[in-house]
Amino acid sequence: MGLETRLRGVIGGRTAGALERGLGLTSVGDLLRHYPRRYAERGELTAISGLTDGDHVTIVADIASVTARRMRNKRGSLLEVLVSDGTDSLVITFFNQPWRERELRVGQRGLFAGTISSYRDKRQLAHPQYVLLGDGSDAEKVESFAGAIIPVYPSTKSVTSWQIQSSVRIVLDSMDADQMMSDPIPAAMRADMDLPDVHRALEGVHRPTTWQDIERGRERLIFEEAFVLQANLVQRRHAARTYRASVVPPAGSALRETFDAGLPFTLTGGQAAVGNEIAADLAREVPMQRLLQGDVGSGKTVVAVRAMLDVVAAGGQAVLLAPTEVLASQHASGIRRLLGPLAEADSLLGSGATVDGTTVVLLTGSARSAQRREALEAIESGVAGVIVGTHALLEESVQFARLGLVVIDEQHRFGVEQRAALARRAPDGTHPHVLVMTATPIPRTVAMTVFGDLDVSTLDEVPAGRAEVTTHVINPRTQPRHVDRLWERAAEEAAAGHRVFIVCPRIDAANVEEGSTTDVAGEADVSIATVEETFHEAVARLPNARVAALHGRMSAEDKESVMAGVASGGVDVVVSTTVIEVGVDVPDATMMIVFDADRFGISQLHQLRGRIGRGSLPGVCLLVSAAEDGTPTRERLDAVASTRNGFDLAQRDLEIRREGDVLGGSQSGVRSSLRLLRVVEDADVIARARAAAEELLETDPDLESYPALREAMTRWDAEQAEFLEKS
């Protein structure tokens, strides 16, 4: 039996099926890497006061009383079991199961698992699963908790913590030590760092006898996770050094210089410096692999366009890949506007011009057949030098004449494999240069963890002349007058010829736009703002304004029509979902209203706020939320209101979000590809793992002497690709 062995053959089909359906665990390795969330001691009770409605919990508590009675309004019986932690209590209820009264006796201690709810202001667990500690009636269950320290696993309604523990025990007992010794961390490295082998580490976290067992096991497994990840990134970086670039433009070009001369503004110092870094990369035989991160409004697109023009001038094609059709369309329009007369294959600068322009082509999934055919021909023939599009550009039917540069906007929306798919489209085994852009500032540890195969450039300077934007949080429950004033202010902005954006989490009552959360702790009964309802309210409250709706279910033509209206002044107010989160550049936009702002993360709110104040007109951003003062939700909103510095907000965001979201999980409920490693708390571990991986791969680039590490890297690659694909 090995780590790849299917669980069905080890623990039985029924239990294995439950683990697969409930937690996505299918192999021995999956189960052994499903680590306990926390640990309880036999003499330690779970604090009941910290439980909230909707939480799926496993608690250790003492039975304080057991009461059986007939129900008043229905036929049948009700058994109420009061359990206590010594300070607070919780009611456990069983309907029509009177026999449990004989089993559940006052004074017994047990583990109870279920979903917390409230009835008549009392917290309760209805029909929980449980196991009584010290009771020999179910030997298999009790054996899982024979030690003083009890592992408590992430579990579901259908799979309890003790069922997982029992399965882990069977697997560990069935696996010989020799089979467990395939260790990704080399023995010499383990000795230098005083780390236990993988077998002892897994025993330590799953079947600890002391707290030191847990600490030693976790320390080793955290380092292993960081080491395998960094080895992947370092090897990818080494491999990239052996690639040959498909297009090698000299440092600078007449086309780019002509473009610079025609810009109506002066580049910031940061734009010029990063532009020089990119130009130097492009001039090398090895393809560029660079991450360009910049705060909202820092001018990343101009930097990217200058690089694209250098590649076009050298005879190559440059692609800009965007995650949404709205963003792709905005990029295409913006690039054409920036290029002006250069956005033509034959320069329109006059007969004496010495510089040829290029054709800009847009290709999205919803393009009509005639448009699509025309775009594909321009791409394949090489007439199109600048190609902007969505995932449609990844399709095999898209054939490039000479792909030289791939610019990926909002990298967190694309998987590693998608990035690689375009990189394989260059001719004759060559590779295009790759520039990854993100408007979500990335803390150093995340950059090291996720983008360790890329060089990093940062734009932290906003172009001169950008207006101030003030942000306020409004609670509609305690500040109803402020809500009325909000609509009055929107009418004033529209009357002044400015644009107003109103963002809602849902399209309608049945549809949540991707990217918003599904509930808020303690606020599950609050009705959620929808584009449909808010659009009608906006029309009623703003009779003199031209109001339009915008969301992801609209056709590409309708979305383009709305955005064209916003740009031209034909639309004053847009009621939208988060499709406007990035890429929308309207200098006259001065007001952003976000209803149910608690449904969005810090970075999303920062991006939404970045849609206003992009010209010389000052802006105001209003975050509407019923979150109460002092709650973590309200603190998050107050953090956004307190600063416009995206790097400060990104660090705060990282501290409160799951790493899976930072890596691209997009709050979809998909299990993070990181298990124990935490990119904030474990920054030092990541740095040590990076150094160790670089030293190892420097002497053995193909890891011929380290097959166990190579196997672990292959497994990690497969998991990461699956995680990003699902995300």
C-alpha positions, 0 to 999 in steps of 0.5 A: 500500500502506498500514498496513491492507493485508493481508500476503498480498498483500505477502509471499505467502500461505504466510508471511502464514499462518504469521505470522497463525497464530503471532503474530496478525499480519494487516496491514502495520501489525501486522507493522511494530508487531511490534518486535524484542525485543532486538538482537545484534551480529555480534561478540557471542555469546548467554550460554548460561548464562542459558537455562532449560528451556522457553524458546523462544530465538534465540541467536548461537553458534559451532560448536565440534564436529560429531559424527555416529554411529549410535543404539544403541537405535534405527535411524537416525543422530544428529548432535550439534553443540556450539555455544559462547559462549566460556564455556558450551556447548549441544548441538544435535541432529538425528535422521536428517539426516546431510546437515547434517554437510556444512553445519554446520562447526566455526568457523562462527557462526550463529543457532539458534532452538528450545526449550531442554530438558535431556537427562542434565543437559545443555542442548540444542536439538533440531531447531532452525531456523538460519541461518549468518552469512556463508554465501552459501548462502541469500542471502535469509536472510543479507541480513536479517542483512547489518548489524552489528546483528541484530534478534531478534524475539519468535517461535514454533516455526513462525515464526523471528526471521529469517523475521519480519525478512525479511518486515519487509524486504520490507514496508519496501522495498515501501512508499514514504516518502510512504505512511509519512508518515501520522504520528499525532504532529503535525509541530510536536510532533515538532520541539518534542520532537526526535522522528523521523517515523514512517518513520525511527523504524520503519527505525531499530528494524527496520533499524538501522545504529547503536545510536543509530538504535534509541534514537531510533526507540524513543524516538519509538515509545514516546512515540507509543504513550503519546500515542495512548493518552492522546489517547483517554482525554482525548477520552473524558473531554471527551465525557463532559462533554457528557453529561447525567446520567439522575438528579441526586440532591441531595447526600445523601438521607433514605434514605442518612441513615437507612441511616447511622444504622442502621450498627453501626459508624462510617464511617472518615474515608476513607469519609466523605471519598470519600462526599462526593466521590461525592455532589458528583459525583452532584449535577452535571448531568454524569454521574460517571466515578469510580474507587474504589480501596481495599485489601482490607477498606477498606470500598468496598462501604459507600461504593458502597451509600450512593451507590446509595441517593442515586440510588434516593431520587431515583427512579433505579435503581442497578446493581452489576455483578460478574464472577462469580456467587459475588461477585454473590451475596455482594454481594446478600446483603451489601447486603440485610444492610446495608440490613436493613428498608430492603431492601423496597419498603415500609419495615418501619420502622413506620407512622410512617416517613417513608422508603421502602425499596427492593427488591434484585434479583439476576440472573445467567446461571444463574438459573432461568427463573421467577427470571429472569422475576421479576427482569426484571419488577422491573427493567423496572417500576422496583420493583427499585431496587438490581440486582446481577448478572453479565454477564447484566445486559448482555443486551439483554433487560434493560430498566431503568425509569430507570438512574441509577448503574452500579457496576462491581466489579473493573473489570479483569475487564470490558472498556471496551465492556462498561462502555459497554454498560450506560452506553447503557441510560439513558433519552432519550439520557442517561447513568448515573453510573459508579463503578468499584471495584477492590480491587487498588490501582493505582499512579499510572502505571497509573491514568493509563494505564488509567483516565485518563478517570476521576477517582480516589478512594482508600481507604487506611484499614482500619476499626477493630477489624480483626484482625491476619493473619500470613503464612508461606511453607512449603516442603513439600520442606524443611519436611514437619513444617510441612505436618503442623502446617498440618493440625493448625492447621486442625483447631484452628481448625475446632474453635474454630468458625472458618472455614478456606479452602484454595485450589488452582490446579486443579479436578482434574487436567484443569482449571486454574481461570482466573487461575492460571499454567500452569507455574513455571520449573524446577518443571514436574514438580511435581504441582499441587494440585487441589480434588478431591484436596485435598478428599479429603485434608481429609476424611481429615485433619479427621474432626471438621470439616465440609468442602465443595468450591467451584469455578467448574464447580459450579451456582449453587445448589450454590455458594450452598449452600456459601457459605450454610453458611460464613456460618451455620456449617454448613461449617467448611472450604472447599476452593476455587479462586480463586472466593473471591478477592474479595467473600467476607466471613465475619467468623469466617474465620481461616485461609487455606491456599494450595497451590502458591502460586507459581501465583498473582500477588502481587495474587491472593495478597493478595486471597485473604489478604483473605478472613480477619481481616475481624472481630475474630479474628486470622488466619493465612495459609499459602503452600505452595510448593516454590519454592527460596530465592533464586529470583524465585518465592520472592522474590514469595511472601516479598514477600506475607508481608512486608506487608499493604499492598496499595499496596506490593504493587501496585507490586512486582507491577507491576514483575515482571508484564507490563503486559498483565496489569495492563491485564486480560490475566489471564495468558491468553496474549493479546498485550498491547495495549501494545507498547513502553510500560512504565508503570513505566519510562516514567512521565515519558513518559506524563505528557508525553504526557498534557499534550500530548494535553490541550493539543491536544484543548483547541484541536481537540476533534474533531481535524479538523486531525489526521486521522492521529492520529484514525485511529491512535486508532480503530485503538487503540480497536479493538485495545484492545476486541479485547484486553480481549474476548479477555482 
